[in-house]
Amino acid sequence: MSDNFDEVLTAALSLSPGARAMLADHLLESLDAENEKRIEAIWAEEAERRMQEIRDGKAHPIDGELVMRESRARRQR
């Protein structure tokens, strides 16, 4: 570890619990942001693939309310 890391860690650990929680939240959020773009791109590709399957007649959309009703009915059994 670098001296800079140790300094930052020492300073962070000296913060109040609330401030440490806020710092941890910001650090975790920064990690999520790095993956967020990649995940959004993957979902966009999947959405395009699914739309193309519908256009090609390989798949048929199902009403969301119907899916939810059927799901609830299965859980109640």
PDB file of N, CA, C and O in Angstrom, chain B, residues numbered from 101:
ATOM      1  N   MET B 101       0.848  -1.177   0.000  1.00  0.00           N
ATOM      2  CA  MET B 101       0.000   0.000   0.000  1.00  0.00           C
ATOM      3  C   MET B 101       0.897   1.245   0.000  1.00  0.00           C
ATOM      4  O   MET B 101       2.005   1.244   0.536  1.00  0.00           O
ATOM      5  N   SER B 102       0.387   2.272  -0.603  1.00  0.00           N
ATOM      6  CA  SER B 102       1.178   3.499  -0.652  1.00  0.00           C
ATOM      7  C   SER B 102       0.975   4.308   0.627  1.00  0.00           C
ATOM      8  O   SER B 102       0.002   4.128   1.360  1.00  0.00           O
ATOM      9  N   ASP B 103       1.926   5.203   0.863  1.00  0.00           N
ATOM     10  CA  ASP B 103       1.801   6.084   2.022  1.00  0.00           C
ATOM     11  C   ASP B 103       0.538   6.923   1.922  1.00  0.00           C
ATOM     12  O   ASP B 103      -0.113   7.198   2.929  1.00  0.00           O
ATOM     13  N   ASN B 104       0.190   7.332   0.695  1.00  0.00           N
ATOM     14  CA  ASN B 104      -1.001   8.152   0.490  1.00  0.00           C
ATOM     15  C   ASN B 104      -2.255   7.384   0.923  1.00  0.00           C
ATOM     16  O   ASN B 104      -3.138   7.951   1.565  1.00  0.00           O
ATOM     17  N   PHE B 105      -2.333   6.096   0.573  1.00  0.00           N
ATOM     18  CA  PHE B 105      -3.477   5.285   0.976  1.00  0.00           C
ATOM     19  C   PHE B 105      -3.581   5.232   2.488  1.00  0.00           C
ATOM     20  O   PHE B 105      -4.657   5.423   3.055  1.00  0.00           O
ATOM     21  N   ASP B 106      -2.461   4.974   3.131  1.00  0.00           N
ATOM     22  CA  ASP B 106      -2.461   4.886   4.589  1.00  0.00           C
ATOM     23  C   ASP B 106      -2.896   6.198   5.228  1.00  0.00           C
ATOM     24  O   ASP B 106      -3.605   6.203   6.235  1.00  0.00           O
ATOM     25  N   GLU B 107      -2.469   7.306   4.639  1.00  0.00           N
ATOM     26  CA  GLU B 107      -2.881   8.613   5.165  1.00  0.00           C
ATOM     27  C   GLU B 107      -4.380   8.817   5.015  1.00  0.00           C
ATOM     28  O   GLU B 107      -5.052   9.281   5.936  1.00  0.00           O
ATOM     29  N   VAL B 108      -4.886   8.469   3.864  1.00  0.00           N
ATOM     30  CA  VAL B 108      -6.324   8.629   3.611  1.00  0.00           C
ATOM     31  C   VAL B 108      -7.108   7.716   4.542  1.00  0.00           C
ATOM     32  O   VAL B 108      -8.107   8.138   5.125  1.00  0.00           O
ATOM     33  N   LEU B 109      -6.667   6.468   4.689  1.00  0.00           N
ATOM     34  CA  LEU B 109      -7.356   5.527   5.569  1.00  0.00           C
ATOM     35  C   LEU B 109      -7.357   6.020   7.012  1.00  0.00           C
ATOM     36  O   LEU B 109      -8.382   5.961   7.692  1.00  0.00           O
ATOM     37  N   THR B 110      -6.219   6.502   7.474  1.00  0.00           N
ATOM     38  CA  THR B 110      -6.129   7.012   8.846  1.00  0.00           C
ATOM     39  C   THR B 110      -7.071   8.196   9.034  1.00  0.00           C
ATOM     40  O   THR B 110      -7.778   8.287  10.038  1.00  0.00           O
ATOM     41  N   ALA B 111      -7.073   9.098   8.060  1.00  0.00           N
ATOM     42  CA  ALA B 111      -7.962  10.262   8.146  1.00  0.00           C
ATOM     43  C   ALA B 111      -9.426   9.824   8.127  1.00  0.00           C
ATOM     44  O   ALA B 111     -10.241  10.355   8.881  1.00  0.00           O
ATOM     45  N   ALA B 112      -9.762   8.859   7.270  1.00  0.00           N
ATOM     46  CA  ALA B 112     -11.138   8.397   7.179  1.00  0.00           C
ATOM     47  C   ALA B 112     -11.582   7.743   8.475  1.00  0.00           C
ATOM     48  O   ALA B 112     -12.708   7.957   8.923  1.00  0.00           O
ATOM     49  N   LEU B 113     -10.713   6.950   9.079  1.00  0.00           N
ATOM     50  CA  LEU B 113     -11.068   6.273  10.316  1.00  0.00           C
ATOM     51  C   LEU B 113     -11.207   7.223  11.502  1.00  0.00           C
ATOM     52  O   LEU B 113     -11.814   6.883  12.517  1.00  0.00           O
ATOM     53  N   SER B 114     -10.644   8.404  11.361  1.00  0.00           N
ATOM     54  CA  SER B 114     -10.767   9.381  12.447  1.00  0.00           C
ATOM     55  C   SER B 114     -12.073  10.165  12.373  1.00  0.00           C
ATOM     56  O   SER B 114     -12.391  10.928  13.285  1.00  0.00           O
ATOM     57  N   LEU B 115     -12.833   9.982  11.293  1.00  0.00           N
ATOM     58  CA  LEU B 115     -14.104  10.679  11.138  1.00  0.00           C
ATOM     59  C   LEU B 115     -15.152  10.083  12.074  1.00  0.00           C
ATOM     60  O   LEU B 115     -15.007   8.967  12.573  1.00  0.00           O
ATOM     61  N   SER B 116     -16.195  10.850  12.293  1.00  0.00           N
ATOM     62  CA  SER B 116     -17.318  10.350  13.100  1.00  0.00           C
ATOM     63  C   SER B 116     -17.981   9.199  12.343  1.00  0.00           C
ATOM     64  O   SER B 116     -17.809   9.081  11.130  1.00  0.00           O
ATOM     65  N   PRO B 117     -18.733   8.353  13.042  1.00  0.00           N
ATOM     66  CA  PRO B 117     -19.409   7.251  12.357  1.00  0.00           C
ATOM     67  C   PRO B 117     -20.302   7.726  11.201  1.00  0.00           C
ATOM     68  O   PRO B 117     -20.330   7.099  10.142  1.00  0.00           O
ATOM     69  N   GLY B 118     -21.018   8.811  11.401  1.00  0.00           N
ATOM     70  CA  GLY B 118     -21.884   9.330  10.343  1.00  0.00           C
ATOM     71  C   GLY B 118     -21.092   9.773   9.123  1.00  0.00           C
ATOM     72  O   GLY B 118     -21.485   9.503   7.989  1.00  0.00           O
ATOM     73  N   ALA B 119     -19.985  10.446   9.355  1.00  0.00           N
ATOM     74  CA  ALA B 119     -19.147  10.908   8.247  1.00  0.00           C
ATOM     75  C   ALA B 119     -18.502   9.720   7.536  1.00  0.00           C
ATOM     76  O   ALA B 119     -18.363   9.729   6.313  1.00  0.00           O
ATOM     77  N   ARG B 120     -18.106   8.693   8.302  1.00  0.00           N
ATOM     78  CA  ARG B 120     -17.535   7.491   7.676  1.00  0.00           C
ATOM     79  C   ARG B 120     -18.585   6.788   6.811  1.00  0.00           C
ATOM     80  O   ARG B 120     -18.279   6.294   5.726  1.00  0.00           O
ATOM     81  N   ALA B 121     -19.810   6.752   7.302  1.00  0.00           N
ATOM     82  CA  ALA B 121     -20.888   6.129   6.526  1.00  0.00           C
ATOM     83  C   ALA B 121     -21.116   6.891   5.221  1.00  0.00           C
ATOM     84  O   ALA B 121     -21.292   6.282   4.166  1.00  0.00           O
ATOM     85  N   MET B 122     -21.112   8.213   5.292  1.00  0.00           N
ATOM     86  CA  MET B 122     -21.281   9.022   4.088  1.00  0.00           C
ATOM     87  C   MET B 122     -20.125   8.794   3.118  1.00  0.00           C
ATOM     88  O   MET B 122     -20.328   8.673   1.910  1.00  0.00           O
ATOM     89  N   LEU B 123     -18.908   8.736   3.664  1.00  0.00           N
ATOM     90  CA  LEU B 123     -17.733   8.498   2.822  1.00  0.00           C
ATOM     91  C   LEU B 123     -17.830   7.123   2.160  1.00  0.00           C
ATOM     92  O   LEU B 123     -17.565   6.986   0.966  1.00  0.00           O
ATOM     93  N   ALA B 124     -18.207   6.117   2.931  1.00  0.00           N
ATOM     94  CA  ALA B 124     -18.351   4.765   2.383  1.00  0.00           C
ATOM     95  C   ALA B 124     -19.397   4.753   1.278  1.00  0.00           C
ATOM     96  O   ALA B 124     -19.205   4.114   0.244  1.00  0.00           O
ATOM     97  N   ASP B 125     -20.499   5.456   1.492  1.00  0.00           N
ATOM     98  CA  ASP B 125     -21.557   5.524   0.487  1.00  0.00           C
ATOM     99  C   ASP B 125     -21.034   6.144  -0.800  1.00  0.00           C
ATOM    100  O   ASP B 125     -21.312   5.644  -1.890  1.00  0.00           O
ATOM    101  N   HIS B 126     -20.284   7.220  -0.679  1.00  0.00           N
ATOM    102  CA  HIS B 126     -19.727   7.880  -1.859  1.00  0.00           C
ATOM    103  C   HIS B 126     -18.720   6.972  -2.573  1.00  0.00           C
ATOM    104  O   HIS B 126     -18.692   6.918  -3.803  1.00  0.00           O
ATOM    105  N   LEU B 127     -17.910   6.274  -1.811  1.00  0.00           N
ATOM    106  CA  LEU B 127     -16.936   5.370  -2.425  1.00  0.00           C
ATOM    107  C   LEU B 127     -17.630   4.223  -3.161  1.00  0.00           C
ATOM    108  O   LEU B 127     -17.252   3.880  -4.281  1.00  0.00           O
ATOM    109  N   LEU B 128     -18.642   3.636  -2.532  1.00  0.00           N
ATOM    110  CA  LEU B 128     -19.379   2.554  -3.181  1.00  0.00           C
ATOM    111  C   LEU B 128     -20.108   3.047  -4.424  1.00  0.00           C
ATOM    112  O   LEU B 128     -20.150   2.361  -5.445  1.00  0.00           O
ATOM    113  N   GLU B 129     -20.674   4.226  -4.329  1.00  0.00           N
ATOM    114  CA  GLU B 129     -21.368   4.809  -5.474  1.00  0.00           C
ATOM    115  C   GLU B 129     -20.407   5.016  -6.639  1.00  0.00           C
ATOM    116  O   GLU B 129     -20.777   4.815  -7.796  1.00  0.00           O
ATOM    117  N   SER B 130     -19.177   5.418  -6.338  1.00  0.00           N
ATOM    118  CA  SER B 130     -18.200   5.628  -7.405  1.00  0.00           C
ATOM    119  C   SER B 130     -17.848   4.312  -8.087  1.00  0.00           C
ATOM    120  O   SER B 130     -17.572   4.293  -9.286  1.00  0.00           O
ATOM    121  N   LEU B 131     -17.854   3.215  -7.342  1.00  0.00           N
ATOM    122  CA  LEU B 131     -17.597   1.908  -7.942  1.00  0.00           C
ATOM    123  C   LEU B 131     -18.768   1.474  -8.808  1.00  0.00           C
ATOM    124  O   LEU B 131     -18.577   0.918  -9.890  1.00  0.00           O
ATOM    125  N   ASP B 132     -19.981   1.729  -8.331  1.00  0.00           N
ATOM    126  CA  ASP B 132     -21.164   1.382  -9.101  1.00  0.00           C
ATOM    127  C   ASP B 132     -21.208   2.146 -10.411  1.00  0.00           C
ATOM    128  O   ASP B 132     -21.618   1.599 -11.434  1.00  0.00           O
ATOM    129  N   ALA B 133     -20.793   3.400 -10.393  1.00  0.00           N
ATOM    130  CA  ALA B 133     -20.841   4.232 -11.593  1.00  0.00           C
ATOM    131  C   ALA B 133     -19.976   3.642 -12.697  1.00  0.00           C
ATOM    132  O   ALA B 133     -20.328   3.732 -13.873  1.00  0.00           O
ATOM    133  N   GLU B 134     -18.846   3.040 -12.332  1.00  0.00           N
ATOM    134  CA  GLU B 134     -17.967   2.434 -13.327  1.00  0.00           C
ATOM    135  C   GLU B 134     -18.666   1.282 -14.038  1.00  0.00           C
ATOM    136  O   GLU B 134     -18.510   1.119 -15.248  1.00  0.00           O
ATOM    137  N   ASN B 135     -19.427   0.487 -13.309  1.00  0.00           N
ATOM    138  CA  ASN B 135     -20.117  -0.657 -13.904  1.00  0.00           C
ATOM    139  C   ASN B 135     -21.446  -0.269 -14.533  1.00  0.00           C
ATOM    140  O   ASN B 135     -21.951  -0.972 -15.408  1.00  0.00           O
ATOM    141  N   GLU B 136     -22.013   0.849 -14.090  1.00  0.00           N
ATOM    142  CA  GLU B 136     -23.341   1.255 -14.542  1.00  0.00           C
ATOM    143  C   GLU B 136     -23.406   1.398 -16.062  1.00  0.00           C
ATOM    144  O   GLU B 136     -24.357   0.923 -16.682  1.00  0.00           O
ATOM    145  N   LYS B 137     -22.422   2.037 -16.663  1.00  0.00           N
ATOM    146  CA  LYS B 137     -22.433   2.234 -18.117  1.00  0.00           C
ATOM    147  C   LYS B 137     -22.379   0.901 -18.843  1.00  0.00           C
ATOM    148  O   LYS B 137     -23.085   0.697 -19.830  1.00  0.00           O
ATOM    149  N   ARG B 138     -21.550   0.000 -18.357  1.00  0.00           N
ATOM    150  CA  ARG B 138     -21.424  -1.313 -18.984  1.00  0.00           C
ATOM    151  C   ARG B 138     -22.738  -2.086 -18.856  1.00  0.00           C
ATOM    152  O   ARG B 138     -23.192  -2.717 -19.811  1.00  0.00           O
ATOM    153  N   ILE B 139     -23.338  -2.030 -17.675  1.00  0.00           N
ATOM    154  CA  ILE B 139     -24.600  -2.738 -17.447  1.00  0.00           C
ATOM    155  C   ILE B 139     -25.709  -2.151 -18.310  1.00  0.00           C
ATOM    156  O   ILE B 139     -26.506  -2.894 -18.883  1.00  0.00           O
ATOM    157  N   GLU B 140     -25.769  -0.828 -18.407  1.00  0.00           N
ATOM    158  CA  GLU B 140     -26.784  -0.191 -19.245  1.00  0.00           C
ATOM    159  C   GLU B 140     -26.614  -0.588 -20.704  1.00  0.00           C
ATOM    160  O   GLU B 140     -27.602  -0.808 -21.405  1.00  0.00           O
ATOM    161  N   ALA B 141     -25.367  -0.681 -21.169  1.00  0.00           N
ATOM    162  CA  ALA B 141     -25.110  -1.082 -22.553  1.00  0.00           C
ATOM    163  C   ALA B 141     -25.563  -2.520 -22.791  1.00  0.00           C
ATOM    164  O   ALA B 141     -26.134  -2.825 -23.838  1.00  0.00           O
ATOM    165  N   ILE B 142     -25.314  -3.397 -21.834  1.00  0.00           N
ATOM    166  CA  ILE B 142     -25.735  -4.793 -21.962  1.00  0.00           C
ATOM    167  C   ILE B 142     -27.264  -4.885 -22.030  1.00  0.00           C
ATOM    168  O   ILE B 142     -27.808  -5.628 -22.848  1.00  0.00           O
ATOM    169  N   TRP B 143     -27.959  -4.121 -21.162  1.00  0.00           N
ATOM    170  CA  TRP B 143     -29.424  -4.144 -21.171  1.00  0.00           C
ATOM    171  C   TRP B 143     -29.966  -3.547 -22.463  1.00  0.00           C
ATOM    172  O   TRP B 143     -30.970  -4.028 -22.988  1.00  0.00           O
ATOM    173  N   ALA B 144     -29.321  -2.511 -22.982  1.00  0.00           N
ATOM    174  CA  ALA B 144     -29.772  -1.908 -24.243  1.00  0.00           C
ATOM    175  C   ALA B 144     -29.650  -2.915 -25.379  1.00  0.00           C
ATOM    176  O   ALA B 144     -30.543  -3.019 -26.220  1.00  0.00           O
ATOM    177  N   GLU B 145     -28.539  -3.660 -25.406  1.00  0.00           N
ATOM    178  CA  GLU B 145     -28.372  -4.701 -26.429  1.00  0.00           C
ATOM    179  C   GLU B 145     -29.447  -5.775 -26.293  1.00  0.00           C
ATOM    180  O   GLU B 145     -30.000  -6.240 -27.290  1.00  0.00           O
ATOM    181  N   GLU B 146     -29.738  -6.165 -25.055  1.00  0.00           N
ATOM    182  CA  GLU B 146     -30.760  -7.183 -24.813  1.00  0.00           C
ATOM    183  C   GLU B 146     -32.132  -6.690 -25.260  1.00  0.00           C
ATOM    184  O   GLU B 146     -32.896  -7.444 -25.863  1.00  0.00           O
ATOM    185  N   ALA B 147     -32.446  -5.441 -24.973  1.00  0.00           N
ATOM    186  CA  ALA B 147     -33.727  -4.873 -25.384  1.00  0.00           C
ATOM    187  C   ALA B 147     -33.841  -4.849 -26.909  1.00  0.00           C
ATOM    188  O   ALA B 147     -34.890  -5.171 -27.468  1.00  0.00           O
ATOM    189  N   GLU B 148     -32.760  -4.467 -27.567  1.00  0.00           N
ATOM    190  CA  GLU B 148     -32.756  -4.453 -29.033  1.00  0.00           C
ATOM    191  C   GLU B 148     -32.938  -5.858 -29.586  1.00  0.00           C
ATOM    192  O   GLU B 148     -33.679  -6.056 -30.549  1.00  0.00           O
ATOM    193  N   ARG B 149     -32.263  -6.838 -28.981  1.00  0.00           N
ATOM    194  CA  ARG B 149     -32.376  -8.223 -29.422  1.00  0.00           C
ATOM    195  C   ARG B 149     -33.819  -8.709 -29.280  1.00  0.00           C
ATOM    196  O   ARG B 149     -34.363  -9.349 -30.180  1.00  0.00           O
ATOM    197  N   ARG B 150     -34.428  -8.393 -28.136  1.00  0.00           N
ATOM    198  CA  ARG B 150     -35.812  -8.815 -27.898  1.00  0.00           C
ATOM    199  C   ARG B 150     -36.782  -8.132 -28.854  1.00  0.00           C
ATOM    200  O   ARG B 150     -37.715  -8.765 -29.348  1.00  0.00           O
ATOM    201  N   MET B 151     -36.568  -6.840 -29.120  1.00  0.00           N
ATOM    202  CA  MET B 151     -37.434  -6.127 -30.066  1.00  0.00           C
ATOM    203  C   MET B 151     -37.308  -6.733 -31.457  1.00  0.00           C
ATOM    204  O   MET B 151     -38.307  -6.863 -32.165  1.00  0.00           O
ATOM    205  N   GLN B 152     -36.101  -7.104 -31.859  1.00  0.00           N
ATOM    206  CA  GLN B 152     -35.903  -7.711 -33.166  1.00  0.00           C
ATOM    207  C   GLN B 152     -36.606  -9.062 -33.247  1.00  0.00           C
ATOM    208  O   GLN B 152     -37.169  -9.409 -34.286  1.00  0.00           O
ATOM    209  N   GLU B 153     -36.577  -9.829 -32.153  1.00  0.00           N
ATOM    210  CA  GLU B 153     -37.282 -11.110 -32.131  1.00  0.00           C
ATOM    211  C   GLU B 153     -38.792 -10.901 -32.296  1.00  0.00           C
ATOM    212  O   GLU B 153     -39.459 -11.693 -32.962  1.00  0.00           O
ATOM    213  N   ILE B 154     -39.324  -9.843 -31.697  1.00  0.00           N
ATOM    214  CA  ILE B 154     -40.751  -9.531 -31.854  1.00  0.00           C
ATOM    215  C   ILE B 154     -41.031  -9.133 -33.299  1.00  0.00           C
ATOM    216  O   ILE B 154     -42.001  -9.603 -33.894  1.00  0.00           O
ATOM    217  N   ARG B 155     -40.185  -8.267 -33.869  1.00  0.00           N
ATOM    218  CA  ARG B 155     -40.370  -7.839 -35.271  1.00  0.00           C
ATOM    219  C   ARG B 155     -40.306  -9.028 -36.224  1.00  0.00           C
ATOM    220  O   ARG B 155     -41.056  -9.094 -37.199  1.00  0.00           O
ATOM    221  N   ASP B 156     -39.403  -9.970 -35.934  1.00  0.00           N
ATOM    222  CA  ASP B 156     -39.221 -11.146 -36.797  1.00  0.00           C
ATOM    223  C   ASP B 156     -40.289 -12.210 -36.564  1.00  0.00           C
ATOM    224  O   ASP B 156     -40.333 -13.210 -37.281  1.00  0.00           O
ATOM    225  N   GLY B 157     -41.149 -12.002 -35.570  1.00  0.00           N
ATOM    226  CA  GLY B 157     -42.189 -12.974 -35.276  1.00  0.00           C
ATOM    227  C   GLY B 157     -41.697 -14.178 -34.483  1.00  0.00           C
ATOM    228  O   GLY B 157     -42.427 -15.157 -34.329  1.00  0.00           O
ATOM    229  N   LYS B 158     -40.473 -14.116 -33.982  1.00  0.00           N
ATOM    230  CA  LYS B 158     -39.918 -15.219 -33.189  1.00  0.00           C
ATOM    231  C   LYS B 158     -40.421 -15.193 -31.751  1.00  0.00           C
ATOM    232  O   LYS B 158     -40.385 -16.207 -31.054  1.00  0.00           O
ATOM    233  N   ALA B 159     -40.888 -14.032 -31.312  1.00  0.00           N
ATOM    234  CA  ALA B 159     -41.390 -13.876 -29.943  1.00  0.00           C
ATOM    235  C   ALA B 159     -42.625 -12.987 -29.996  1.00  0.00           C
ATOM    236  O   ALA B 159     -42.806 -12.200 -30.926  1.00  0.00           O
ATOM    237  N   HIS B 160     -43.462 -13.127 -28.988  1.00  0.00           N
ATOM    238  CA  HIS B 160     -44.676 -12.320 -28.927  1.00  0.00           C
ATOM    239  C   HIS B 160     -44.752 -11.659 -27.553  1.00  0.00           C
ATOM    240  O   HIS B 160     -44.549 -12.313 -26.531  1.00  0.00           O
ATOM    241  N   PRO B 161     -45.044 -10.360 -27.537  1.00  0.00           N
ATOM    242  CA  PRO B 161     -45.133  -9.672 -26.247  1.00  0.00           C
ATOM    243  C   PRO B 161     -46.326 -10.179 -25.440  1.00  0.00           C
ATOM    244  O   PRO B 161     -47.357 -10.563 -25.993  1.00  0.00           O
ATOM    245  N   ILE B 162     -46.161 -10.169 -24.143  1.00  0.00           N
ATOM    246  CA  ILE B 162     -47.227 -10.567 -23.226  1.00  0.00           C
ATOM    247  C   ILE B 162     -47.533  -9.366 -22.345  1.00  0.00           C
ATOM    248  O   ILE B 162     -46.623  -8.702 -21.848  1.00  0.00           O
ATOM    249  N   ASP B 163     -48.813  -9.094 -22.157  1.00  0.00           N
ATOM    250  CA  ASP B 163     -49.238  -7.976 -21.326  1.00  0.00           C
ATOM    251  C   ASP B 163     -48.676  -8.117 -19.912  1.00  0.00           C
ATOM    252  O   ASP B 163     -48.807  -9.175 -19.297  1.00  0.00           O
ATOM    253  N   GLY B 164     -48.062  -7.075 -19.403  1.00  0.00           N
ATOM    254  CA  GLY B 164     -47.445  -7.095 -18.085  1.00  0.00           C
ATOM    255  C   GLY B 164     -48.423  -7.417 -16.966  1.00  0.00           C
ATOM    256  O   GLY B 164     -48.083  -8.135 -16.026  1.00  0.00           O
ATOM    257  N   GLU B 165     -49.627  -6.890 -17.064  1.00  0.00           N
ATOM    258  CA  GLU B 165     -50.640  -7.174 -16.039  1.00  0.00           C
ATOM    259  C   GLU B 165     -50.985  -8.665 -16.009  1.00  0.00           C
ATOM    260  O   GLU B 165     -51.167  -9.246 -14.939  1.00  0.00           O
ATOM    261  N   LEU B 166     -51.073  -9.271 -17.184  1.00  0.00           N
ATOM    262  CA  LEU B 166     -51.354 -10.702 -17.262  1.00  0.00           C
ATOM    263  C   LEU B 166     -50.237 -11.501 -16.605  1.00  0.00           C
ATOM    264  O   LEU B 166     -50.501 -12.434 -15.846  1.00  0.00           O
ATOM    265  N   VAL B 167     -49.014 -11.144 -16.889  1.00  0.00           N
ATOM    266  CA  VAL B 167     -47.871 -11.830 -16.291  1.00  0.00           C
ATOM    267  C   VAL B 167     -47.923 -11.714 -14.772  1.00  0.00           C
ATOM    268  O   VAL B 167     -47.706 -12.700 -14.067  1.00  0.00           O
ATOM    269  N   MET B 168     -48.211 -10.513 -14.262  1.00  0.00           N
ATOM    270  CA  MET B 168     -48.262 -10.314 -12.813  1.00  0.00           C
ATOM    271  C   MET B 168     -49.405 -11.108 -12.178  1.00  0.00           C
ATOM    272  O   MET B 168     -49.228 -11.701 -11.114  1.00  0.00           O
ATOM    273  N   ARG B 169     -50.570 -11.124 -12.820  1.00  0.00           N
ATOM    274  CA  ARG B 169     -51.697 -11.909 -12.292  1.00  0.00           C
ATOM    275  C   ARG B 169     -51.348 -13.390 -12.215  1.00  0.00           C
ATOM    276  O   ARG B 169     -51.621 -14.052 -11.213  1.00  0.00           O
ATOM    277  N   GLU B 170     -50.743 -13.903 -13.283  1.00  0.00           N
ATOM    278  CA  GLU B 170     -50.365 -15.312 -13.291  1.00  0.00           C
ATOM    279  C   GLU B 170     -49.305 -15.612 -12.237  1.00  0.00           C
ATOM    280  O   GLU B 170     -49.336 -16.660 -11.592  1.00  0.00           O
ATOM    281  N   SER B 171     -48.390 -14.702 -12.073  1.00  0.00           N
ATOM    282  CA  SER B 171     -47.338 -14.882 -11.060  1.00  0.00           C
ATOM    283  C   SER B 171     -47.930 -14.898  -9.664  1.00  0.00           C
ATOM    284  O   SER B 171     -47.570 -15.746  -8.847  1.00  0.00           O
ATOM    285  N   ARG B 172     -48.835 -13.968  -9.381  1.00  0.00           N
ATOM    286  CA  ARG B 172     -49.483 -13.925  -8.073  1.00  0.00           C
ATOM    287  C   ARG B 172     -50.307 -15.187  -7.818  1.00  0.00           C
ATOM    288  O   ARG B 172     -50.320 -15.713  -6.705  1.00  0.00           O
ATOM    289  N   ALA B 173     -50.984 -15.660  -8.839  1.00  0.00           N
ATOM    290  CA  ALA B 173     -51.804 -16.856  -8.708  1.00  0.00           C
ATOM    291  C   ALA B 173     -50.927 -18.072  -8.383  1.00  0.00           C
ATOM    292  O   ALA B 173     -51.293 -18.903  -7.552  1.00  0.00           O
ATOM    293  N   ARG B 174     -49.768 -18.169  -9.045  1.00  0.00           N
ATOM    294  CA  ARG B 174     -48.861 -19.297  -8.780  1.00  0.00           C
ATOM    295  C   ARG B 174     -48.325 -19.257  -7.360  1.00  0.00           C
ATOM    296  O   ARG B 174     -48.171 -20.299  -6.722  1.00  0.00           O
ATOM    297  N   ARG B 175     -48.040 -18.060  -6.864  1.00  0.00           N
ATOM    298  CA  ARG B 175     -47.510 -17.937  -5.494  1.00  0.00           C
ATOM    299  C   ARG B 175     -48.547 -18.289  -4.457  1.00  0.00           C
ATOM    300  O   ARG B 175     -48.196 -18.759  -3.375  1.00  0.00           O
ATOM    301  N   GLN B 176     -49.810 -18.079  -4.753  1.00  0.00           N
ATOM    302  CA  GLN B 176     -50.884 -18.345  -3.801  1.00  0.00           C
ATOM    303  C   GLN B 176     -51.238 -19.828  -3.729  1.00  0.00           C
ATOM    304  O   GLN B 176     -51.906 -20.260  -2.789  1.00  0.00           O
ATOM    305  N   ARG B 177     -50.803 -20.598  -4.699  1.00  0.00           N
ATOM    306  CA  ARG B 177     -51.119 -22.042  -4.708  1.00  0.00           C
ATOM    307  C   ARG B 177     -50.297 -22.787  -3.713  1.00  0.00           C
ATOM    308  O   ARG B 177     -50.433 -24.004  -3.588  1.00  0.00           O
TER     309      ARG B 177
END
